[in-house]
């Protein structure tokens, strides 16, 4: 669902955690664990890969 992979350029609006941090502050602030996504792609990724917000 990532825009760029589908040939679309979309403004980035969210910094996503590649590996869910699950409250771990070290993983949360690790810039190597960040990726830029548009809000739609972030929401889809979070719901499908991470089990939804807050999980």
Helices and strands as residue ranges (DSSP letters): G 4-6, E 14-17, H 25-28, G 31-33, E 34-37, H 39-49
